[in-house]
Amino acid sequence: MPMDLSEESGGHGSAPEGADGQPVGALRGAGVQVDTARAGRIAVAVALVALVAVGSVLLVAGYRKNAQVSALRSQGVPVQITISHCLGLMGGTGSSPAGYECTGSYTYHGTHYVEGVPGSTFYPDDAVVAGVVASGDPGLLSTPSTVASSRTSYTLYLVAAVLFASAAGIGGWILVRRRRRRVDD
């Protein structure tokens, strides 16, 4: 009868048994110990940084959008856009176009520009349509109807404000908790 060394030696081949009676193997090398409190603090810190970062990006984007609308409304100069081409954008099922993305060219103060034409209207190649550029930024192109319907909006800052307030609230709560622990200790 062959002898099973793992049963008698308790050494190399032995392994503790799990709840179901099956051997549970141990990994060789250093064990891993996780300080869950520290991991939690790191996760909260990363979440706070993410809230502030996303809020900052949204704040800058809102400011930039409002600045573009203001520039087109106050410094808008009419130009004639010659359509280069339009591409159909497919809808969710792919069976019908959801709109069009057109590219056109125009000249402003002797400089030739090629830009995307705002909106989703289809224009035939070489069609000439009205456009508006900001005199301070001639690469900023729009259409007269878009400029007429655009307004600056402070609601663009609302989501950023909510994210900043959330980060401040969570950070304040953490600081109050820490101070209470120090006082209690």
N, C-alpha and C positions, 0 to 999 in steps of 0.2 A: 504494500500500500504506500503510495507516494506521500511525502510529508509536505504540508503547506507551511512554508517558512513564515508567512505573514501572520499566521495565527499564533505561533509560538514565540517568535522573536520580539514582537511588539516594535520592531525597528523599521527597516526600510520599506517593507510592503504593507505595514499596518496603516489603517486610516480610521478615523472616528466614524461612528455610524450616525446617520441622520434619523429623523423622526420616523421614516418609513422602514428603517432597518437596513437600508442600503449604505455601503461605504461612501463617505464623503471625502474627496481628495483635497489636500491642501496645496496651494501654489507654493513653489519654491521662491525664495527671495524675501525681500522685506514686506512686511504687512502694511496695509494701508489704514491709516486712521484719519478720520475726517472730523474736524472741529466744526460741528454744525452751527454753532453760534457765530463763529467767524465767517463761515460760508454764507450765512444769512445776512450778515452785515455787508459783505462784499456784494451780494446780489442786490440789496437795497441801494447801495451806493451806485452800482451800475445802472439801476433803474432810474435813480434821480438824475444821473448824468444824461441818460437817454431822454428823459422828459425835458430837461433844459436844452439839450441839443436840438431835438425836434421842434420845440417851441421857438428857439432862435431861428431855425431855418424857415419856419412858417412866418415869423415876424418879418424877416428880411424879404421873403417872397411877397408878402402882402404890401409892404412898403414899396417894393419895386413895381408891382402891378399898379398901385395907385399913382406912382410917379409917371409911369408910361401913359396912363389914361390922361393925367393932367397935361403932360407934354403934348400929346396928340390933340387935345382939346384947345390948348392955349397957343401952341406953336405949330399947328398943323399946316402943311403946305400941300396943295394938290399936285399930283403927278399922274401920268398916264402909264399904266402897267400893260406890257405886252405879254400875254400868256404863253409860256413855253410848252407846258404839258400839264395834264391833269391825270391823276391816278384814282381809280375807284377804291373806296374803303369797304371791305366786306362786313356785313352784319354778323350777328351771333351764329346763325345757321349757315351762312355763306351763300344763301340762295339769292340775295338781293343786296345792292349796294347800300351802305349806311351813309354815304356822303362821298365827297371828293376832296382830294388834297391837290391843290394846284400850285405851280411855281411860275413866277413871272419876272420880267426884268423891267427896269426903269432907269432913267438918268436924272440925277439931281446935281446941279452946279457942275456939270461936266464929268461927273463920276458915274460909272455904270454899276448898278446893283442888281443882284439876282436874289430874290427872297421868296419865301412861301407866302401865298396870298391867303389872308385870314378868311374863315368861313368854310362852308362845305358845298358851295355851288359849283356846278360843272361849267367850264368855259371851253369852247373849241380852241385848238392851237391857233396862235397868232391873233386871237381876239384882243382888243384893246379895251381895258376897263379902267374906271376911275379909282384912284388910290389917294391916300393921305400919308405923308411922312412927317416926322417931327423935325423941325429945322435944326435943332441941336443934336439930333441923332437920326440921320437920314436912313440908317438901317432899320429903324423902327417903322414898319409899314402896316397900314390898316386900310379898311374901306370906309367911305363916308358914312354908310349906314351903321357900321359897327361903332365908329367914333360918336355918332349922334346918339346911339343908345347906351353908350358906356358912361358910367359915373364912378367916381371914387367911392369907396366903401370902407367904413371902419369895422364892419363885421368880419373883414378878412383877418383882423387881429384877435377876434374872439377865441378861436381855438388855441392860439399861442398863449393868450392870457389864462385860459383854463389850465393849460399844461404848466405854466409858470406857477400858478396858484396851487396846483396839486403838488408840485415839487416843494414849494415853500411850506405847505401844510404838513407834508410827510416829514420834511427835514425838521420843522419846528417840533413836531410830535416826538421825533427821535431825541432831540436835544432835551426836551422836558423829561422824557423817560430816563435819560442818562443822569440828569441832575437829581431826580428823585431817588435813583438807585444809590448815588453817592451820598446823599443825605441820610438814607436809611442804613447805609453800611457804617 
